[in-house]
Structures are given as structure tokens and as C-alpha cells.
Amino acid sequence: MKEKRTLFLVQPENSSCLTSLHHSIQSYSFRQPITVLPLSDRIVCLYPSLDRTLVIDEARRFLREWQDSSKSSIGISLPAFALKGNSIYHQYQDVKKGIELFFYKGFRHVIALEEPVHWRYLDPFLSPNDQAEWEDMLKNKDQKRIKEWMYGSFLHVTPPYPEPGLLKTRLTSILAQVRRYMKTHHLDEDDLLEERYQGVFDSILHHRLLYTIVQDMLLFMSIVIERVEEKGVDYYDVVERCLVYMNEHFSHPGLSLEEVARAVNRNPSYISTLIKVQKERTYREILLHIRISEAKVLLEYSKEPIQQIAEQVGFSQANHFSRKFKEVIGISPSTYRNLKYRS
């Protein structure tokens, strides 16, 4: 007996939005009333029609409205055309494979395949030649080659795709190579790096987007390699040198993280992470704090116009300076100056 309903799955990239997604689907004005079945990490929808074109159109309309009103990404998958009208069970088993394609293709679109998904085989472990190549790339700290290897192996794959679980196992095999490299240089004794290592491992296991996993791994490998390069240079001294440079150049409106990183001969992503981990604030937050602290001194001990003070602390516009000052201090620069004069 053929079903007269078409199943589609709505998969959020992040499960934290599942409740609001459920409410949005229930309140959305579909052309025909649908059945909504929330699961632990996705939502099953049953549309009362076998008109595949209609269901795809409805799914795309909902997807556009959701993306216009939410920062969270979702993807929608329909069973293969060959299964049109089959039982809900068979449709669901097929569409579960369909949503795994978001791992490769990214979210924010509707996947409606003609044929069921078939995975190609992938050896989940590195070959001896692969291991030797990774040892060589890490030994020579060849970040360009590492990036090309990762992009070529994982971001340039074409259908038929390997089963995501096998691919994730392969990614952990690469992470194991990095782990051995860390131990060779005693970096496994660094608590901060250990924490980041666990974060990357969790990303491989749980993240639903391959591109994000690859970027997380590349950033981590960059940090590990730069940590090896700076052996003998205190880990915290790098951040302190950044802060010294920021305190010397905060008056430049265009002072950027890239400029600070160049000043200490480090990668901007590495510096950004290092600052946030050690200081528990972002580069922008620290730069703003430096500028506002200097502005407080000038407001209290000088009679220079606020426009001029704004320029001296790195703001090209007085209005922007006043707005940021009030966000941090709670009162405007002029009010702050008047209160200090009275006291």
C-alpha cells in the first residue's frame, strides 16, 4: 500500500535551536496542514500530498523564512524520487541518509535526490605513505602543504561521498599524528593546548559540517606548529608583547589584529585564540578597554574638547567614541568629565 504523504526531515546545524524550530514549523502557514514529529535532534514532517514539486516548494519557502528570521542554519531533506509513495518507514530510512549530505554540502538548502544515497568506501585509517607524509609535513612545519592536503582530501571530494562516520575516523587518524608530534615536543604537558586538543576531538565527533571540522583542525595545527617554533619563548610573553604593542599604538584608528600579529611575527588566528584563552577577552574588547582607560585620564586631567580626545584614543568619530564610552562606563564622556570636575 502506497502512502499518500511525503516525508521530509528538517535538520538544524545546532540542536540548541530545536525548540524554536519546532514552534516555527507548527505555526508556519503551509498550504495544507502537516504532521510534525519532533525527535531528539531533528524534526520529521509529513505533508499530505504526493506532489513532490509542491512539497519541495513548500520546504524551500519555509527554509527562506527561517533563514531570514534566525541566525541558526537548517537544512531540509526529502526521500529519493524513486521512493515516492513508499511507506513512511522506507521514506524515513532513506531521508536519514539524505540529511548526512549536509555534512558535505552545508546547510541552508533543500536536498531532494532522484535516487537513494549510496556511500563509496573509504579506508578510515592513514596508509603508511600517508603517515610518513604527515610526519614530514609536521617535522618541516609546512603549514601551506598541510592546508593543501586537508583541502584536497576533504573539501574537494565529489559524489559518491564516503560515509561520514568513516571520514570522521580518518580525521581522528590525522589528529593522532598531530598528537604524536605534540608529545615529541612535550606539548602534551601544556594544559591550554590539551584543552584545545579535546575541543578539536569533540568537533570531529559531533559537528555536523565538514568544513567547520577542517577549519578547526587547521587552526589547531597552526597553533601547535607555532608553539613548537617559539620553543624557548615564554607562552605568555607572546600575549604580553601584543599588549605592549597595543598600548603603544592604540591611538591609530585602523589598528588591527593582523597588524599586532605581524608585530610579534605570529599568525592572526593564533594570536586571537591565545589572547582570548589567556585574558578571557577578545582582541577587540581589550583594545576598547585600553582606549577607554586612556580617554578617562584625558577627560579628568585635560580640558581638550571631546572630539580631540576621541581622535587621540583611536576614534575617528566623536559620536562613535561617546557611544562606546557610555557602553563601557555607563555615562557619556561629558557627564564623566563634569562629575570628576565636581569631585
N, C-alpha and C positions, 0 to 999 in steps of 0.2 A: 504493500500500500504506500503510495507516494504522499509525502507531506505537502500541504498547501501553504506552508510557511517557509520563509527564507531566514536562516540564522545568520547573524553577524556578531562578531566579537569586538568590543571596544577595549583597547589595551592602553592604560596610561604608562608613560615612561617612568613615572614615580608614583608609587601606590599611595602616597600621602594625600593625593587629591581624589581618592576613590569615592569618598562620601559625597563630596561636592559634585563629582562627575555623575554619580547615581542620581542625585537630585535634579541635575540639569537634564539628563535623559528623560526622567519621568515627567518633567514639566515642559519638555520641548513639544512643539506643535507638529508632530508627524502627520502626514496626510491620512494615515489610518492608525488606529490605536495599536500599540505594540506591547508585547510582554517583555518585562525587564527582569532579569535574573542575576543579581549581584553575586559574584564569587569572591574569594579572598584577595585576588589581585587583578581581576578583570571583570567585565560585565557582559553577560550574554543577552542579546536582544533577538526576539522572534517577530519578524514582520509578516503580517497576514497576506502575503502575495507571493506568487511565483514569478512575477515580472522582475527579472534581475536588473534591468535598466532602471526601473523605478526605485528599487532598493538601493542601488549604488548612488543614484541621485539624492535620495533621502540621506544616506550616510554622509555624502560629501557636504550637503547643506548643514547638517549638524556639526560636522568637523570644522567648517569655516566659522560658524557662530561660536563654537567653543574656543577656537584659537584667537578669535577677535576679543574675547572677554576674559581669557585666562592666560597666565604665564606658563602653565603646565602643558606639556606636549602629550598628545594621544595619537593612536593610530587605529584604524578600523579595518578588519579583515573579513572577507566573505569566503565561503567554501568554493572550491573549484567549480567551474561551469558544468563539468562532466557529472557532478553530483547534484545538479539541480533537481529538486523534488524528492531526493532521497530522505531517509529518516533523519530526524533531528540528531540522533546519536551519530550517524555517519557524517553528517554535516559538521558536527562539533569536533569529531576526531580529526577531520581534515583541516578545519579552520584553526585548530590549535597549532598545527604546523605553519599555517599561514602567518600567524602573528609573530612567529620566530623570525620571519624575514625582516621584521622591523630592526632586528639586531644588525642587519647588514645595510638596509636601505634607509634607516632613520624613520622617525615618526612623522606626524603631520600630513599623512595621506591615507587613501583608501587602497587596500590591496584586494583585487578581485581577479584571481587567476583563472585561466582556461582549464588547466589540468592540475591534479593534485601535486603537492610538493614532493620531490624526490631529492634526497641529500646524496652528495658524492662522498666517497670515502676519503678520509684524511688521516694520515698517521699522526696520532696525537703527541708523539714524542719526537724530539730532535734526533736526526741521524748523527752518526759520528762526525761526518763532514760539517753538519750544521753546528755541532758543539765546538768543533775546532775553530770554525769561523767566528762564533761568538766570543770564544776565548781570545782570539786575535783582535777583534774589534774593541773589546773591553781593555785588553792589555795596552793597546795603542791609543785608547781614549778617543776613538774615531766616531764622534757623535754624528757626523754627516752620513757616514756609512751605516750606522745603526738606524738612523731615521729612514734611509732609503730601503733598508732590509725590512723594517717593520711596515712601511707603507706598501712596498711591493708584495709582501706576504699576506697582509691582512686587509688593506684598504683598497686594493686594486683587484680583488677577487671578482669573478664573474660567475653567473649561474652555469650549471647547478652548484649551489653553495654547499660547503661541508656542514654537517650537523653542528649547531652551535656548541654543544657540550664537548665534542671532540676538539673544536677550535680553542675553547677555553682551557682544556687540558694542555694544548700546545703552548698557549700563552704562559701557563704556570711553569712549563718546562723552561721557557726563556727566563722567567723570573728566578728560577732555581740557579741558572747560570750567573745572574746578577748577584744572587745570594752568596755563591761561592767566591765571587770577586770581592764582595764586601768582607767576607771572612779572611780572605788573603791579606787584606789591608786593615784588619781589625776594626772595621766599621760596624760590625755587629754589636760592638760594645757601646755604640752611640745611641742613647735612648731615643733621641729625636728621629734619627734615621730608622730605628726599629719601628717606631710608631708609623712612619710614612710607609715602610715596607708592608706592615699589616694592612694599611689603608689600600695600597695597590692590590694586595692579595684579595681583599674583600671586594674591590672594584671588579676584578676578573670574575669572581664567583657570582656576584649579584647584579652588576649593572646590565641594563637591557640594550645598551648601544655600543657596538664595537668601536666606533670612532672615539668615544669618550675613554674607553679602556686603553686604547693605544696611546692616546694623548697623556693619560695618567702615567702609563709606563715610561713614555719618553721623558716626561718631566722628572720622574723619579730617577731614571738612569742618568739624566743630566746632573742632578744634584749629587748622586753617588760619585760620578766621574770628577766633578768639580771639587768634591770633598777630598778625593784622592790627590788631585792636583795641588791642593792647598795644604797638604800634609806638612806639618811644622808651623803652619799659620793657625793661630787660635780660631776656633769656630765662631766664637762670639766677637772676635776682633773685626771680622768682616762687617758685621752689622754696625759696630761702633764706628768704623771708618765711613760707613754710609751716613750715619747720623752726623758725623763731623762735617762731611761734605754738604749735607742738607742744611746744617746750621750756618755754613759759610755762604751758601748760595740761595737761601730761601727767598731773597728779595727778587729773584728772577721769575717773572710770571710764568715762563714756559718751562720751569724746572720739572723734568720728567723722570720717571723710574728708569728709563733707558739711559738717560744721562748719568744718573747716580751709579747705575750698574757699570757703565763704561769707566767711570772714575775709579772703581775698585777692581776693574778687569774681571767682571763676572757676568753671567747670563741674567737678564732681567727677570725671567721666571724664577730662577734660583733665588735671586735677591728678594723678590716679592714673598716667596714662601719662607725664607729664612727670617725676614723681618716679622712676618705675622706669627710664626711659631715662637720666636724669642720674646717679642714685645707685646704679643697678643693684640696688636692693632695693625691695620693695613698701612702701606706706604702713604696713601693719601691722608689718612687720619693723623699720622704722625706729622706730616708736613703742615697740615692745617693747625695742629697744636703748636708747632714752632712759630708759625706766622701770627697766630692769635696771642701767644705769650709775649712776643715782641711788640705787638700792637698795644697791649695793655700797658707796657712800660712807657711807650711813646705817648699814649693818651694821658698817663698820670704825670709824667715829668717834662713834657714839652707842650708848647702852645701851637704847634703846627696844625694846619687845617686837616680835617679828617681825610679829605681827598689825597693829600700829600702823604699822610700816614699809610693809607691804603696802598699807595704805589711803593712806598718804602718796604712794606712787608710782602710784596709779591702779588697784589691785586691790581689789575688794570682798570677796574671799575669800582667806584666808591659804593655803589648800590649793592654789588655782589659782596664786597667786604662787609658792609653793615649787616647784610642778611646772614652771612656765615658767622660773624661775631655774635649776633644775637642767638643763633642756634647753639653755640658753644657756651656762652656766658649767661645767656638768659635775658640780657638787656642790650639796648643799642649802644654803639660806641659813644655817642654824645651823652647819653644817660650815665654811662660808666664814668666818663670824664667829669661830669658835674658832681657825681657822688664822691669821687676822690678829692675834688677841689674843696668840697664842703668839709670833708674829714681832715 
